[in-house]
Amino acid sequence: MTSPLRWPDAADAVINGDLTVAVAYVTPAGGAVVTSVSPVGLGNREAGLVGFTTSLGFPRKLERILHNPHVSLAYHTREHGFAASSSYVLAQGTASVDLSPSPERLAELMQASEPFLGETRRGPLWDWLLREYHQERVFVDVELARVAVWEDLAARGARAVTGAAWPHLPTEQKAPKNGTGPRVDVTTVARKIRRLPHRLLAYRGADGFPVIVPVKVTSHDGAGLHLDIPRGLLPQGGRRAGFLAHAFQPQCVGLEMRTLTGWLTVTEEGAIYAPHTSKGLAAPPYKNLLTVSNGLLAKYGLWRAQRDGTSARLQDLAVHGPAD
């Protein structure tokens, strides 16, 4: 039995203090999807575990993680959090999903979330409205295999690796049958992400763990988004990749996010990302309205998961694993 990975001091304040992080998981086709979550400091250094919560309202994410538990978290912005460090931290590991957390764990989560998300609304109406939001949470715990730390948030320069050695760069992937070019309007995508300052790209690494890389969009044309990338972190050739652009205000009020899937091509001349799908999410910039919205969405998500069999399917998958 191996000892838990104990991440370095340089990563500790970041893992405990970032308000929003990027999470990436692997798709059956060998790509990666990257989205943002608020982990509210969920991490146990002695146990080598980090994590986040989600809900049954996002079953696709949970199904993908249960099918392939290789997960990565990128602590990529100090905005509105508690860590003063300028380090970029990438944590990679194997996820397990707790679909039925204990009341004690849910209570601990509520207490841990208040410094990050604000005081929990209480009272008969709020308790009814937020019952599903607080009591039907799903925990994703990630047992870390590797933690990489760069001194700056752009992930440029040398990295310090704790745990498994950094793998070699993967070979290029086979092009999809429908072609590698953009399948959504690139100009529209570029316009929608222009006001979202945090941009990251994710791909499946050679050892199966997603690699999440901060990038800059320098321009766009009919071929896709042209990217400025950290040297040595994106492999040459073509591959499936996920893209995240997002913004958020204190306590995650005014959250806005756009997630893309597509095809990444890296050559000596540069990197181009051709988006194939584009999905957006925006939360209202007012605390009370956001809280009401979260409560209603959680109620609807649970009702839908019970009605269409998602809850039972996820429970079966968690217990028995994916079918061969």
C-alpha positions in Angstrom: 0.0 0.0 0.0 1.5 3.3 -1.1 1.6 6.3 1.2 -0.6 9.3 0.5 0.9 12.0 -1.6 1.6 15.0 0.6 1.7 18.1 -1.5 4.4 20.7 -1.0 4.1 23.9 1.1 4.1 25.9 -2.1 0.8 24.3 -3.1 -0.9 24.2 0.3 -2.2 27.7 0.7 -3.4 27.6 -2.9 -5.3 24.4 -2.5 -6.9 25.7 0.7 -7.6 29.2 -0.5 -8.6 29.4 -4.2 -12.3 30.3 -4.7 -12.6 28.8 -8.1 -10.6 26.1 -9.8 -10.7 24.3 -13.2 -11.5 20.6 -13.2 -10.9 18.3 -16.2 -12.0 14.8 -16.9 -11.5 12.4 -19.9 -14.1 11.6 -22.6 -14.6 8.2 -24.2 -13.1 9.5 -27.5 -9.8 10.4 -25.8 -10.5 14.1 -25.3 -11.0 16.1 -22.2 -13.7 18.4 -20.8 -12.7 21.3 -18.5 -15.1 23.3 -16.4 -14.9 25.4 -13.3 -16.0 24.5 -9.7 -15.7 26.1 -6.3 -14.0 23.6 -4.0 -14.3 25.7 -0.9 -10.9 24.5 0.4 -11.7 20.8 0.3 -8.4 19.1 0.7 -6.7 16.8 3.2 -2.9 17.1 2.9 -2.2 14.2 5.2 -4.5 11.9 3.3 -3.4 13.2 -0.1 -6.9 14.1 -1.1 -8.5 17.1 -2.8 -12.0 17.4 -4.0 -15.1 19.3 -5.0 -18.9 18.9 -5.0 -21.5 18.8 -7.7 -25.1 17.8 -8.1 -27.2 15.2 -9.8 -28.3 18.1 -12.1 -25.0 17.5 -14.0 -25.1 13.7 -14.6 -22.9 13.7 -17.7 -19.9 14.9 -15.7 -20.5 12.3 -13.0 -21.0 9.5 -15.5 -17.7 10.4 -17.3 -15.8 10.4 -14.0 -17.3 7.1 -12.9 -16.3 5.6 -16.3 -12.8 7.0 -16.2 -11.7 8.4 -12.8 -8.6 10.2 -14.2 -9.2 13.8 -13.0 -7.1 16.9 -12.8 -7.7 20.2 -10.9 -5.9 23.4 -11.9 -5.6 26.1 -9.2 -5.1 28.9 -11.7 -6.4 32.2 -10.2 -6.1 33.9 -6.9 -9.0 36.2 -7.7 -11.3 36.7 -4.7 -9.7 33.8 -2.7 -7.5 33.7 0.3 -4.1 32.6 -1.1 -1.5 35.3 -1.8 0.8 33.0 -3.8 1.4 33.5 -7.5 1.9 29.8 -8.2 0.0 27.8 -10.8 -0.8 24.4 -9.3 -1.9 21.3 -11.2 -3.2 18.3 -9.2 -3.8 15.0 -10.9 -5.3 11.9 -9.4 -7.9 9.2 -9.3 -11.5 10.2 -8.4 -14.1 8.4 -6.3 -17.7 9.6 -6.1 -19.7 9.8 -2.9 -23.3 9.9 -4.1 -24.8 9.5 -0.6 -22.7 11.6 1.8 -23.5 11.5 5.5 -25.3 14.3 7.3 -22.1 15.1 9.1 -20.2 15.5 5.9 -22.8 17.7 4.5 -22.8 19.9 7.6 -19.0 20.2 7.4 -19.3 21.3 3.8 -21.8 24.0 4.7 -19.5 25.3 7.4 -16.5 25.2 5.1 -18.3 27.0 2.3 -19.3 30.1 4.2 -15.8 31.8 4.2 -15.8 31.4 0.4 -19.5 31.8 -0.6 -20.9 33.8 2.3 -23.2 33.1 5.2 -25.9 30.5 4.5 -29.4 31.9 4.2 -31.6 30.5 7.0 -35.3 30.6 7.9 -38.3 28.5 7.0 -38.5 29.8 3.4 -34.8 29.6 2.8 -34.6 26.2 4.4 -37.2 24.9 2.0 -35.8 26.5 -1.0 -32.2 25.4 -0.4 -32.9 21.9 1.0 -31.9 20.1 -2.2 -29.0 22.4 -2.9 -27.5 21.7 0.5 -28.6 18.1 1.2 -28.3 16.5 -2.3 -24.7 17.3 -2.9 -22.3 14.8 -4.6 -18.7 14.7 -3.4 -15.9 13.9 -5.8 -12.7 13.0 -3.9 -9.4 12.8 -5.8 -6.5 10.7 -4.5 -3.5 12.5 -5.9 -0.8 10.9 -7.9 1.0 14.0 -8.9 1.2 17.7 -8.0 3.0 20.1 -10.3 3.8 23.7 -9.3 5.0 26.6 -11.5 6.1 29.8 -9.9 3.7 32.0 -12.0 0.1 31.7 -13.0 1.0 31.5 -16.7 2.7 28.1 -16.0 5.8 29.3 -17.8 9.3 28.2 -16.8 10.4 25.4 -14.6 8.0 23.2 -12.7 8.4 21.3 -9.4 6.8 17.9 -9.4 5.7 15.9 -6.3 4.7 12.3 -6.7 4.7 10.5 -10.0 7.3 11.8 -12.5 6.0 14.1 -15.2 5.2 11.9 -18.3 6.5 12.3 -21.8 4.3 14.2 -24.3 1.6 12.0 -25.9 1.6 11.2 -29.6 -0.9 12.8 -31.9 -4.4 11.4 -32.1 -6.4 10.1 -35.1 -8.5 12.8 -36.7 -12.3 12.5 -36.2 -14.5 11.2 -39.0 -16.3 14.5 -39.4 -13.0 16.4 -39.8 -11.0 18.6 -37.5 -12.2 22.1 -38.6 -14.5 24.3 -36.6 -18.1 23.2 -36.3 -19.4 26.4 -34.6 -18.9 30.0 -35.7 -15.4 31.0 -34.5 -16.2 34.7 -34.6 -19.2 34.2 -32.3 -17.2 32.1 -29.9 -14.4 34.6 -29.8 -16.9 37.4 -29.1 -18.4 35.4 -26.2 -15.1 34.6 -24.5 -13.6 38.1 -25.0 -14.9 39.4 -21.7 -13.9 36.2 -19.8 -10.3 36.7 -18.5 -9.4 33.2 -17.4 -8.8 30.7 -20.3 -7.5 27.2 -20.0 -7.0 24.2 -22.3 -7.1 20.5 -21.3 -6.0 17.4 -23.1 -5.4 13.7 -22.1 -1.8 13.2 -21.2 0.3 10.2 -22.0 -0.5 8.5 -18.6 -4.2 9.1 -18.9 -4.5 12.1 -16.6 -5.8 15.4 -18.1 -3.3 18.2 -18.4 -4.7 21.7 -17.9 -2.8 24.5 -19.4 -3.4 28.3 -19.1 -3.5 29.9 -22.6 -4.1 33.3 -24.2 -6.2 33.8 -27.3 -4.2 36.1 -29.6 -6.5 36.2 -32.6 -9.1 34.1 -34.5 -10.0 33.3 -38.1 -11.8 30.6 -40.1 -9.4 28.0 -38.9 -10.1 28.6 -35.2 -8.7 30.4 -32.1 -5.0 31.2 -32.3 -3.3 30.5 -28.9 -0.3 31.7 -27.1 0.8 28.7 -25.1 3.4 27.8 -22.4 6.5 26.2 -24.0 6.8 22.5 -23.6 3.3 21.8 -22.2 1.3 21.1 -25.4 2.4 18.2 -27.6 3.0 18.7 -31.3 0.4 17.4 -33.8 -3.4 17.2 -33.5 -5.7 16.0 -30.7 -9.0 16.4 -29.0 -9.0 19.1 -26.3 -11.4 21.0 -24.1 -11.4 24.8 -23.6 -12.7 26.8 -20.7 -13.2 30.6 -20.4 -14.7 32.0 -17.3 -15.1 35.0 -15.0 -16.5 35.4 -11.5 -17.0 38.0 -8.7 -16.5 37.6 -4.9 -18.5 34.7 -3.5 -19.0 33.4 -7.1 -21.7 36.0 -7.7 -21.9 37.0 -11.3 -20.2 33.7 -12.5 -20.0 33.3 -16.3 -18.5 30.4 -18.0 -18.1 29.0 -21.6 -16.9 25.5 -22.2 -15.8 24.2 -25.6 -14.8 20.9 -27.1 -12.8 20.8 -30.2 -9.5 19.9 -32.0 -6.1 21.4 -31.1 -3.3 21.6 -33.6 0.2 22.5 -32.5 3.1 23.1 -34.9 6.3 25.0 -34.8 4.4 28.0 -36.0 1.9 28.0 -33.2 -1.3 26.5 -31.8 -4.8 26.7 -33.3 -8.0 25.5 -31.5 -10.9 24.6 -33.7 -14.1 24.6 -31.6 -16.6 21.8 -32.3 -19.2 22.5 -29.5 -19.8 25.6 -27.4 -21.9 25.8 -24.2 -22.4 28.8 -21.9 -23.6 29.4 -18.3 -24.2 32.6 -16.5 -25.3 33.2 -12.9 -27.1 36.4 -11.9 -24.8 39.1 -10.4 -27.0 39.6 -7.3 -26.6 37.4 -4.2 -30.2 36.8 -3.3 -31.2 36.1 -6.9 -28.3 33.7 -7.3 -29.3 31.9 -4.1 -32.9 31.5 -5.3 -31.7 30.4 -8.7 -29.4 27.7 -7.1 -32.2 26.4 -5.0 -34.7 26.1 -7.8 -32.1 24.5 -10.2 -31.2 22.0 -7.5 -34.9 21.1 -7.0 -35.4 20.7 -10.7 -32.2 18.7 -11.2 -33.1 16.2 -8.5 -36.6 15.8 -9.8 -35.3 15.2 -13.3 -32.6 12.7 -12.1 -35.2 10.7 -10.3 -37.7 10.9 -13.1 -35.4 9.8 -15.9 -33.5 7.1 -13.9 -30.2 9.1 -13.6 -30.0 8.6 -9.8 -30.4 4.8 -10.1 -28.0 4.6 -13.1 -25.3 6.6 -11.3 -25.7 4.5 -8.1 -25.3 1.3 -10.2 -22.3 2.6 -11.9 -20.7 3.7 -8.6 -21.3 0.2 -7.1 -20.5 -2.1 -10.0 -18.4 0.1 -12.3 -18.8 0.5 -16.1 -19.9 -2.5 -18.1 -17.3 -4.2 -20.3 
